[in-house]
């Protein structure tokens, strides 16, 4: 389980790196415009980086307890009701994440097989910017499986150092 938590943290770090890349692209574009130039496909790369950042952040956010949750209703349930609600919500989340991962995989494979390229100034094979989407949803599915197992054992999945402000 420690290895999986390192994987979730790695996804979070990659997500942050893609955010830094967006900032660098915007700065480069602003500087280039001041000198009458441009950074080819900067907007396109920034969009790819934004998508990569969002999808790679999913497993990290789950592990840190940062996903939205309706605590008010959850607190009204009995101990047994909370357990049932946890298991059911995990099963729904697992189903959704598996569905997303499956169709992301099909999407990436199709883009690769059809040799799809971007329409911007630089022809980028589309499967390359689509890979972080597949990675993020796949690792999210793994995290949901781990979370389901941990919750069924009566333990807490989220990091204890994640802070209570995230769930309030």
N, C-alpha and C positions, 0 to 999 in steps of 0.2 A: 504494500500500500504506500510505503514511503516513496517508491519509484514513481508511482502514479501521481503523487502530490508534487514531485519534482517536474513531471511532465506538465501538469496544470500550471505550475509556476513558470516554466519555460514558455508556454503559450502566452501567459500574461506578459512576460518580458518581450516576446516577439511582437505582441500587440502594441506595447509601448514604443518599440523601435519603429514600427510603421507610423505611429503618430509623430515621432521625431522626423521621419522621412517626409511626411506631409509638410511640416514646418520648414524643413530645408528646401523643399521644392518651391514653396510659396516665397521664401526669402530670395532664392535664386531667380525666380520669375520677376520679382519686384526689382532686384538689382539689374537684371538683364534689360528690363523695360526702361530703366533710367539711362542706359547707354544705347538705347535704340535697337536692342536685340530681343531675343526670346529664347526660352528653353523649350526645345521641341517636345511636344506631348506632355508637358508638365501637368496640365489639367487631368489628362488621362491617367498618368502615373499616380497623381494625388487621389483620384477616385479609386484606383486599384488598392492603394495603400489604406484608404479609409475602409473599404470592404474587408480587407485582410485584418485590419485592426479590430473591427467589430466582431468578426467570426472567431478570431483567435482569443479574444477576451472572454468568450462564453464559458469554457471550462474553468478558467481562473475565477471568474465572477461566481460561479456555482460553488466552488470550493471555499471561497471567502464569504459566502452567505450574502452576496450583493444583489441577487435577483429579487425582484419585487415579490412581496408576499403580504397577504392580508392578515396581519397579526391580530387585529381586533376580533375577527371571527374565530380565528384559531384559539385564542385565549378563552373563548366562551365554551369550548368543548371540554368534555371530561377527558381524563387521561387516556382511556380506551378510545374515545372519539378522536383524540389528537393522533394516536398511533394509526388508526384506520385512515384518517385524512392524509397523514404523511405518506403511507404506503400507496394510497390511491393517487395522490398527486405525483409521486415518484413514478408510478406506472404510466401515467399520462405523459409526464415529461420524457420518460424513456421512449415511449412510442413516438412522440413527436421528434425527438432527436435522432432516432433510428431512421425515421421517414426522411428527415432532412439529409442525413448522411448518405442514405441510399441514392436519393435523387441528385445530390451533389456529385456523387461518384459517377452516375450515369451522364451527368452534364459534362464533367471533365473528360470522360472517355469519349463522348460524342465530339467534343471540340477537338480532341487529339486526333481521332480517326478521320474527321473531315478537314483536318489541317486549317481550322478556322483561325484567322488573324484579325487583329484590331483594325479599325478604319482610320486611325489617327495618322500622323506624319510618320511615325515609326511602326512598321508592321510587326506587332508582338503576337506570337502564338497565344491564343486565348486560354489554353489549358494552364499556362504558367500563372497568370493572375488569379485563376480559379482554384488553384491548389490550396491556398490558405483557407478558402471557404470549406473545402473538403476536409482539410486537417482539423479545423475548428469544430465542425459538426461531428466528426468521428470521435475526437477526444471528448467532446461533450457527451456523446452516447456512452463512452467508457465511464466517464464520471458519474453519469446517471445510474449505470449498473452498480458501480461501487457505492453510491449513495443509497440505493435501494437495499443492498446487502447490509450496510452499516445501520440503517434505520431499522431493518428487521431484527437486528441484533440488539436493538434498544440503545444504540450509541448515537453520538452526534457526529455528523459528517463534516460540517463547516469547521474551519480553523478556529481554535479558541482565541487566538490573538487577532481575529478579524475585527473585533470591537463590537460592542452592543449597539452602537449608533446605526450600523447597517441594517439591523432588523427592526428598528423602531419606526 
